[in-house]
Amino acid sequence: MYLGDGCMDRSAGSVARRIYFAVPPKDRARKKLERLLKTVFNVKYAPKGISLTINSTVLSKLFLDLGFAGTAKTKKIPNWVFNLPRNQKLAFIEGYFDADGYLRRTMKKDGKQYGQIVFASANKNLLEDLKLLMISVGIDPLKISTYVKERKLYKERLKEYTSHYLSMNIRGNLERIRDKKEFDSTIRFVRVRSIEPIGKSRVYDIEVDKTANFIANGVVVHNSKITMKYPSCYLAGRGARGEILSLALANRGQHQDVGGKLMFLAPDTSGEIISKSVSVNGGRTSYRGLVKCIKGAKGVKCNVRCDALILDEASRSDTYPTMQVDEPDITMGHEASVSKIGEEQLFYLMSRGLSEVEATSLIVNGFIEPIVKELPLEYAVELNRLIQLNMEGSVG
């Protein structure tokens, strides 16, 4: 309800101190709102015009801490809402429906319900969040439509107002929202209508414990017995550059088949693949790469470097590089190395007071350092913890 009809008032020191709900007394949601404010938060409220007012810095701070900051055009659904149980997500959607939703062209014919559920907002990003939340609970939303209208103000002044509308069919969806019913989890596909660039952002790939694959906050997280990872860059514009940094750690029973692909399709493009792999306890790593340069792509510069570190006799590392070059006026390089931890290195570190596990972890961390230094601190810390966990019990 706050996302759709709420706002905050701040003191001169910018401290949130008052909450308003623009819900008129005749609105069917008003009594429900009053009841919940009393039973859930035990706060006093008072009418102010058509609004309901709560003077409480504590409740205001709670709303902000939960991620409900912003104005009508900047509010968003907090990330934690997407991790709620299904019935609570539906309750959240129902609450927002009480604020910004309405029914349109409703009618019954032959025992069937017809019409649309519509959510109206000045905030398109908020409706995009709502759409994703609906899909996660089996609701089938349609597209978001945008309308711009001119209205006459005082002294014939004109002002443009932009509104966004998310709609869906009533049948099945309204019942699911109100009754919190289970749904058919069948995956559905729709045709891609357009692809729009949204800018550049880095993507990080880190393993997790047990067998799992998912994407969260730009991080591809995976762990399985056999993992194939093959990111690709298609360099189609003059001066474009692609960079692939790959790191694989294979422990007992795992085969990490990783690599990358660089496709040089335009002149003066450049790219680099740096692949580091560590095999321990009989694990196996493979580098599988392709670099292709088409005819006419002059001035291309490319370097491929794949290094492997093997920690015991049972482990294995393979390299399968492929280069297809149809243009002579380019610079192309490839380096590959496979090495083991030397006894002299271990002896030197252990003589300084480190255990064999600590010494091995230190050497491995030095080996992967060129990639780790490119990661944000929080990911680098998790990666170092992963290395330490895999080193335990692998030596000695």
Buried (B, 14 or more C-beta within 10 A) or exposed (E): BBBBBBBBEEEEEEEBBBBBBBBEEEBEBBEBBBEEBEEEBEEEBEEEEEBBBBBBEEBBEBBEEEBBBBEBEEBBBBEEBEEBEBEEBBBBBBBBBBBBBEEEEEEEEEEEBEBBBBBBBBBBBBBBBBBEBBEEBBBEBBEBEEEEEEEEEEEEEEEEEEEBBBBBBBEBBBEBBEEBBEBEEEEEEEEEEEEEEEEEEEEBBBBBEEEEEEEEEEBBBBBBEEBEBBBEBBBEEEEBEBEBBBBBBBBEEBBBBBBBBBBBBBBBBBBBBBBBBBBBBBBBBBBBBBBBBBEEBBBBBBBBBBBBBBBBEEBBBBBEBEBEBEBEEBEBEBEBEBEEBEEEBBEEBBEEEBEBBBBBBBBBBEBBEBBBEBBEEEBBEBBBEBBBBBBEEBBE
